[in-house]
Each structure stands twice: as structure tokens, then as C-alpha cells.
């Protein structure tokens, strides 16, 4: 039996079954399209939500460091690491950084964080070999000193 004959046997012969198969195919295509559209817009909303969370953590940390007694800042940083898993390190020119992945989700997230925190905000996937979501910030916009804050990746995935 030739492939053409086999295909002819598998295809429905009556108009009712042909119509049913066509409608089923159209429903599957429509569901696939709807799913992709939903995922596309959900990524934008999720990026905005995560960016708001990251910007809030950076701003709260910045405020806490500014208002803390300079002699107790080190204690504050240790406590933040122990309780929240957030690490803060001073930025140096020779820091070894690994960039974040360039996925659409990460591009949306970093663009939104930059919009909220400022154009000079930098990002890294690891700092000095320590993996995480690293965000740079300054205590005051005119400060020369820059800091790196690491949020655990689990915190970003969970949100």
C-alpha cells in the first residue's frame, strides 16, 4: 500500500468528520495562540512586580544604611545577611562580575529596575564568584561610593 493510500484511509471521508477535525484543529491553534499571548503579557506584569520588590529592598537598605550610626553599619549589614539573606559589598573597579542571562524576562526586569532606581544601576549574575541577583546602588546619587546588593535567586523566583 502506498503512502497516499494510507493517508487516504486515515483522513475522514464524511463531511461531518472533516468539519469536526477542522474545528478541533482551529480550537487547538486558538488555544496555543491565547497561551502565548497570555505568557507574553504575564512576563511584563511579573517583571514589574519583581522590579518593584527589588527597588523597595534597595531603597529600604539605602535608607537603613544612611540613618544607621556609622559605627553600627557593619552590625546592620551582618544582621541583614543573617535574617534576610541580603548581602551588601562595596563596589571596586576590579570586581569580577558575571553578567545576568539575556533572556526576555531578565531584560524586562532589569529595564524596569533601572527605570525605578536610575540609569546608573548595574546588574550582575555573580560578584567575585558569589552567584545571585546583584544590583548596584549608591547611598546618595552624587556619591562616588557604589555598593553591590545580592538578593538570593530563590527570593526572585518565589515572588
Residue frames as qw, qx, qy, qz and C-alpha x, y, z in Angstrom:
[[0.000, 0.890, 0.455, 0.000, 0.00, 0.00, 0.00],
 [0.423, 0.456, -0.021, 0.783, 1.41, 3.39, -0.97],
 [0.204, -0.225, -0.453, 0.838, 1.70, 6.31, 1.47],
 [0.276, -0.068, -0.210, -0.935, -1.00, 8.17, -0.44],
 [0.600, -0.291, -0.652, -0.362, -3.46, 5.32, 0.05],
 [0.486, -0.291, -0.664, 0.488, -2.57, 5.07, 3.76],
 [0.028, -0.110, -0.200, 0.973, -3.14, 8.79, 4.20],
 [0.429, -0.165, -0.434, -0.774, -6.46, 8.49, 2.36],
 [0.594, -0.337, -0.730, -0.036, -7.60, 5.81, 4.78],
 [0.381, -0.269, -0.537, 0.703, -6.64, 7.89, 7.84],
 [0.111, 0.000, -0.012, -0.994, -8.41, 11.06, 6.75],
 [0.393, 0.383, 0.683, -0.482, -12.13, 11.28, 7.48],
 [0.175, 0.211, 0.741, 0.613, -14.34, 10.74, 4.44],
 [0.036, -0.756, -0.645, -0.104, -17.63, 12.24, 5.55],
 [0.099, 0.678, 0.052, 0.727, -18.26, 15.97, 5.61],
 [0.622, -0.744, -0.114, -0.217, -19.26, 15.76, 9.28],
 [0.843, -0.370, 0.016, 0.391, -15.92, 14.29, 10.37],
 [0.539, 0.369, 0.087, 0.752, -13.95, 16.66, 8.15],
 [0.171, -0.782, -0.095, -0.591, -15.77, 19.61, 9.73],
 [0.764, -0.641, -0.068, 0.001, -15.22, 18.18, 13.21],
 [0.810, -0.089, 0.031, 0.579, -11.46, 17.77, 12.57],
 [0.311, 0.561, 0.102, 0.760, -11.19, 21.27, 11.13],
 [0.402, -0.803, -0.077, -0.433, -12.96, 22.82, 14.13],
 [0.850, -0.480, -0.031, 0.213, -10.79, 20.79, 16.54],
 [0.688, 0.174, 0.051, 0.703, -7.65, 21.94, 14.74],
 [0.052, 0.701, 0.096, 0.704, -8.79, 25.58, 14.85],
 [0.626, -0.750, -0.083, -0.198, -9.52, 25.29, 18.58],
 [0.854, -0.267, -0.003, 0.445, -6.06, 23.87, 19.24],
 [0.476, 0.389, 0.083, 0.784, -4.41, 26.68, 17.24],
 [0.224, -0.779, -0.121, -0.572, -6.53, 29.31, 19.05],
 [0.773, -0.628, -0.078, 0.046, -5.63, 27.82, 22.44],
 [0.774, -0.028, 0.025, 0.631, -1.94, 27.87, 21.53],
 [0.232, 0.571, 0.109, 0.780, -2.15, 31.49, 20.39],
 [0.470, -0.787, -0.131, -0.377, -4.06, 32.51, 23.53],
 [0.849, -0.435, -0.080, 0.289, -1.49, 30.75, 25.70],
 [0.624, 0.164, 0.041, 0.763, 1.40, 32.60, 24.04],
 [0.030, -0.694, -0.134, -0.706, -0.36, 35.96, 24.30],
 [0.667, -0.716, -0.138, -0.153, -1.11, 35.36, 27.98],
 [0.832, -0.250, -0.038, 0.494, 2.50, 34.33, 28.68],
 [0.434, 0.444, 0.082, 0.779, 3.80, 37.40, 26.85],
 [0.224, -0.729, -0.058, -0.644, 1.75, 39.86, 28.92],
 [0.808, -0.571, -0.145, 0.009, 2.24, 37.89, 32.13],
 [0.753, 0.035, -0.112, 0.648, 6.03, 38.25, 31.77],
 [0.131, 0.563, 0.001, 0.816, 5.65, 42.05, 31.66],
 [0.564, -0.687, -0.090, -0.450, 3.43, 42.14, 34.75],
 [0.899, -0.342, -0.142, 0.232, 5.71, 39.74, 36.61],
 [0.597, 0.256, -0.103, 0.754, 8.79, 41.81, 35.71],
 [0.128, -0.663, -0.004, -0.738, 7.10, 44.97, 37.00],
 [0.763, -0.598, -0.112, -0.218, 6.16, 43.22, 40.25],
 [0.873, -0.157, -0.117, 0.447, 9.66, 41.82, 40.79],
 [0.396, 0.456, -0.051, 0.795, 11.24, 45.16, 39.90],
 [0.379, -0.733, -0.041, -0.564, 9.06, 46.89, 42.49],
 [0.871, -0.479, -0.088, 0.059, 10.17, 44.37, 45.11],
 [0.763, 0.085, -0.068, 0.637, 13.86, 44.78, 44.23],
 [0.142, 0.607, -0.002, 0.782, 13.60, 48.59, 44.17],
 [0.588, -0.717, -0.080, -0.365, 11.86, 48.54, 47.57],
 [0.891, -0.330, -0.082, 0.301, 14.57, 46.35, 49.09],
 [0.577, 0.291, -0.032, 0.762, 17.31, 48.59, 47.65],
 [0.100, -0.688, -0.044, -0.718, 15.59, 51.76, 48.86],
 [0.735, -0.648, -0.091, -0.176, 14.94, 50.34, 52.34],
 [0.859, -0.141, -0.074, 0.486, 18.54, 49.15, 52.60],
 [0.371, 0.482, 0.001, 0.793, 19.83, 52.50, 51.41],
 [0.359, -0.741, -0.058, -0.565, 17.67, 54.34, 53.98],
 [0.855, -0.504, -0.103, 0.066, 18.72, 51.98, 56.77],
 [0.763, 0.042, -0.059, 0.643, 22.41, 52.50, 55.96],
 [0.151, 0.609, 0.024, 0.778, 22.06, 56.28, 55.72],
 [0.491, -0.696, -0.021, -0.523, 20.21, 56.53, 59.03],
 [0.899, -0.303, -0.247, 0.198, 22.32, 53.97, 60.90],
 [0.385, -0.859, 0.300, 0.153, 25.05, 55.12, 63.24],
 [0.551, 0.674, -0.489, -0.055, 28.26, 54.79, 61.16],
 [0.121, -0.481, 0.834, -0.242, 29.85, 52.69, 63.92],
 [0.603, 0.060, 0.714, -0.351, 26.92, 50.22, 63.79],
 [0.626, 0.497, -0.278, -0.533, 26.63, 49.89, 60.00],
 [0.278, 0.343, -0.894, -0.078, 28.71, 46.71, 59.96],
 [0.253, 0.084, 0.861, -0.433, 26.37, 45.15, 62.55],
 [0.593, 0.444, 0.195, -0.643, 23.38, 46.15, 60.42],
 [0.528, 0.485, -0.582, -0.384, 24.90, 44.50, 57.34],
 [0.080, 0.183, -0.969, 0.146, 25.61, 41.30, 59.29],
 [0.399, 0.242, 0.677, -0.570, 22.04, 41.24, 60.60],
 [0.614, 0.489, -0.108, -0.610, 20.59, 41.77, 57.12],
 [0.398, 0.386, -0.806, -0.207, 22.65, 38.87, 55.82],
 [0.053, -0.041, 0.944, -0.323, 21.61, 36.58, 58.67],
 [0.401, 0.356, 0.605, -0.589, 17.89, 37.42, 58.65],
 [0.583, 0.637, 0.115, -0.491, 17.10, 38.24, 55.03],
 [0.807, 0.128, 0.458, 0.350, 19.89, 36.62, 53.00],
 [0.375, 0.911, 0.057, 0.160, 20.75, 40.03, 51.55],
 [0.718, -0.305, 0.062, 0.622, 24.46, 40.74, 51.21],
 [0.218, 0.975, 0.019, 0.026, 25.99, 44.13, 50.59],
 [0.759, -0.180, 0.159, 0.605, 29.55, 44.68, 49.43],
 [0.029, 0.815, -0.132, -0.564, 31.38, 47.84, 48.39],
 [0.793, 0.577, 0.160, 0.107, 31.99, 48.02, 44.65],
 [0.428, -0.601, 0.412, 0.535, 35.55, 48.20, 43.38],
 [0.437, 0.669, -0.343, -0.494, 36.85, 48.88, 39.89],
 [0.233, 0.400, -0.871, -0.165, 38.48, 45.45, 39.68],
 [0.670, 0.001, 0.575, -0.470, 35.42, 43.43, 40.78],
 [0.020, 0.086, -0.915, -0.393, 34.98, 40.17, 38.88],
 [0.560, 0.270, 0.330, -0.710, 31.41, 40.22, 37.59],
 [0.186, 0.146, 0.904, 0.355, 29.40, 37.76, 35.53],
 [0.338, -0.017, -0.186, -0.922, 26.51, 39.22, 33.53],
 [0.603, 0.173, 0.585, -0.514, 22.93, 38.11, 34.01],
 [0.422, 0.248, 0.807, 0.330, 21.39, 35.85, 31.38],
 [0.119, 0.202, -0.227, -0.945, 19.99, 37.82, 28.45],
 [0.064, 0.428, 0.894, 0.119, 16.54, 36.23, 28.44],
 [0.119, -0.578, -0.382, -0.711, 13.46, 38.31, 27.69],
 [0.578, -0.708, -0.407, -0.004, 12.35, 38.05, 31.33],
 [0.623, -0.405, -0.118, 0.659, 15.69, 39.33, 32.62],
 [0.255, 0.248, 0.253, 0.900, 15.80, 42.17, 30.09],
 [0.309, -0.690, -0.420, -0.502, 12.30, 43.27, 31.15],
 [0.662, -0.638, -0.322, 0.227, 13.22, 43.02, 34.83],
 [0.563, -0.232, -0.015, 0.793, 16.49, 44.96, 34.60],
 [0.109, 0.423, 0.322, 0.840, 14.92, 47.67, 32.43],
 [0.433, -0.738, -0.392, -0.338, 12.13, 48.20, 34.96],
 [0.679, -0.548, -0.215, 0.440, 14.56, 48.25, 37.91],
 [0.447, 0.043, 0.129, 0.884, 16.73, 50.78, 36.06],
 [0.103, -0.619, -0.383, -0.678, 13.66, 52.92, 35.45],
 [0.571, -0.749, -0.313, -0.122, 12.86, 52.92, 39.18],
 [0.713, -0.556, -0.031, 0.426, 16.38, 53.22, 40.61],
 [0.009, 0.874, -0.261, -0.409, 18.19, 55.25, 37.96],
 [0.762, 0.610, -0.204, -0.080, 20.11, 54.79, 34.74],
 [0.165, 0.685, -0.682, 0.196, 23.43, 54.16, 36.52],
 [0.792, -0.267, 0.461, -0.298, 22.14, 50.95, 38.15],
 [0.364, 0.458, -0.785, -0.203, 24.22, 47.93, 37.19],
 [0.914, -0.144, 0.154, -0.346, 23.44, 44.21, 37.41],
 [0.204, 0.495, -0.844, -0.038, 25.44, 41.01, 37.69],
 [0.880, -0.120, -0.367, -0.276, 24.72, 37.29, 37.92],
 [0.842, -0.355, -0.225, 0.338, 27.73, 36.79, 40.19],
 [0.004, 0.926, -0.269, 0.265, 30.16, 39.03, 42.03],
 [0.073, -0.628, 0.748, -0.201, 33.60, 37.66, 42.88],
 [0.293, 0.097, -0.948, -0.077, 32.25, 34.14, 42.23],
 [0.189, 0.240, 0.760, -0.574, 29.24, 34.51, 44.54],
 [0.066, -0.310, -0.733, -0.603, 26.12, 33.74, 42.50],
 [0.041, 0.586, 0.633, -0.505, 22.88, 35.64, 42.97],
 [0.242, 0.801, 0.396, 0.378, 21.00, 38.62, 41.61],
 [0.473, -0.352, -0.140, 0.796, 23.41, 41.52, 42.20],
 [0.146, 0.882, 0.341, 0.292, 22.21, 45.14, 41.93],
 [0.459, 0.056, -0.203, 0.863, 24.41, 48.21, 42.32],
 [0.167, -0.893, -0.372, -0.191, 23.35, 51.32, 44.20],
 [0.320, 0.329, -0.308, 0.834, 24.73, 54.47, 45.79],
 [0.211, -0.486, -0.655, 0.540, 23.70, 55.87, 49.16],
 [0.172, 0.764, 0.159, -0.602, 23.22, 59.31, 47.60],
 [0.728, 0.643, 0.226, 0.076, 23.01, 59.99, 43.84],
 [0.269, 0.907, -0.291, 0.138, 26.09, 62.24, 43.95],
 [0.688, -0.560, 0.459, 0.053, 28.19, 59.74, 45.98],
 [0.353, 0.603, -0.686, -0.201, 31.28, 58.26, 44.39],
 [0.225, -0.215, 0.928, -0.205, 30.98, 55.12, 46.52],
 [0.711, 0.050, -0.400, -0.576, 28.94, 52.37, 44.94],
 [0.462, -0.233, 0.792, -0.324, 27.68, 49.20, 46.61],
 [0.456, 0.041, -0.787, -0.414, 26.54, 45.81, 45.38],
 [0.596, -0.126, 0.524, -0.596, 23.49, 44.18, 46.94],
 [0.248, 0.094, -0.923, -0.278, 22.81, 40.49, 46.39],
 [0.727, -0.048, 0.241, -0.641, 19.31, 39.10, 46.53],
 [0.412, -0.120, 0.901, 0.067, 19.13, 35.31, 46.55],
 [0.242, 0.043, -0.687, -0.683, 17.72, 33.95, 43.30],
 [0.158, -0.374, -0.911, 0.079, 15.15, 31.98, 45.30],
 [0.035, 0.522, 0.416, -0.744, 13.70, 35.26, 46.52],
 [0.254, 0.354, -0.339, -0.834, 13.16, 36.42, 42.95],
 [0.264, -0.061, -0.890, -0.367, 11.71, 33.11, 41.80],
 [0.105, -0.399, -0.837, 0.359, 9.34, 32.91, 44.78],
 [0.126, 0.431, 0.227, -0.864, 7.93, 36.42, 44.29]]
